[in-house]
Structures are given as C-alpha cells and as structure tokens.
C-alpha cells in the first residue's frame, strides 16, 4: 500500500539499503514482488 502512494522507496536488508528507486519501478520489480510482496 505504501508503494502505491509514495514517490520513492527504499528496501532495507539488515540495516542497509538493498534496493532503492521510484515506487512504481519497485512495484514492477520481480525481485521485490517475490521477496517482499508475496507475489509470484
């Protein structure tokens, strides 16, 4: 839900930024979908 209303997003792993970018790009990113959004 946060990615739908934000402009930019950061994915943290063990306290470090693993992925960053435009929210719309992260919503379409397959790695983010599988690992963090539960999509296949």
DAHU-V654765 format. One record per backbone hydrogen bond with DSSP energy under -0.5 kcal/mol. CO is the residue of the C=O (numbers start at 1). NH is the residue of the N-H. Records with the same first field share a line. If there is no record, write none. Layout:
CO->NH + NH
This chain:
1->4 + 5
2->5 + 6
7->23
9->21
10->12
11->18 + 19
13->16
16->13 + 18
19->11
21->9
22->26
23->27
24->28
25->29
29->33
30->34
31->35
32->36 + 37
33->37 + 39
